[in-house]
Amino acid sequence: MPPTAIVVGAWTRLFLPWRAPVFRSPGMPVFHLWPAEPDLLAAERFPPFCANVSNTGYYGFSAQPRAGVVKIANHDLGRH
């Protein structure tokens, strides 16, 4: 049987309290937008993008087909 992996992200400090001093959970700014006309931001018109993440950190996804939500985020060192 292969080893089991558990991914708990920001909850790591609570899940493994004896290791809490060595973990930090930086917050990443993420924006979820619900446009009035999500079809205008569908993948064929507004493809996912990555604006040179190593320099700017910005990336985004087109409107999701079911929910119509657009995700735009900045992947950097986060907020501590």
N, C-alpha and C positions, 0 to 999 in steps of 0.2 A: 504494500500500500504506500503510495507517495506521501511525502510530508504535507501537512495542511498549512496553508497560508491564510492569514487573516489580515485584511487591509482596513485599518480603522482611521487613518488620516489624522485629523485634528483631535480625535478622541484618544490618541495613543497615551497621553499623560494620565487619563482616567482609567484606561484599560490596563496599563502597566504602571501603577503608581510607584513601585519601587524603582522604576527607571525614569520617572518624571524629570529629575534634574538634568538629564542629558537630552531631552527632547524639547524642541521649540515648534510651535505651530504658527507660522506667519500667515496672516490673512491676505488673500489676493483679491484685488478689486475686480469684480465681475458684474457686468450689467446685462440684465435680461429685459429686452424691450418687446412690447406687444404692439406692433404697428397697426394702425387702423386698416390698412390694406396690405396684409402680409404677402399677397401675390406679387407685389412690386419688389419684394425682397426675397423671392424664391431663388433657388440655386442657379437657375438658368439666367437670371438677371443680376444676382448679387452672390457670386460664388464665395465660398470660404476664403479667407485671406490670412496672410501672415506678413505683417509689415516689418520685415527684418527683425525678428524677435531678439536677436543678439544685441541690437542697438536700441530699438524703441520698445520692444516687449509687447506690442499690440497684435492681436489676432481676433478673428471673429468668424462666426458661422451664419449662413443664410437662414431665412425663416424655416423652421421645422414644419413639415407638411401637416401634421395633426394639430399642434398647439399654436402654430404661427409665431412662435417666439424667436427672436434674434438674440444671439449671444455675442457680446463684445467684451474683451478682457485685456488686461495688461499683466503679462507674466514677467515679474521682476523679483526682487528680493522680498517683496511682500511688506506687510505692516506688522510690526511686533508689538 
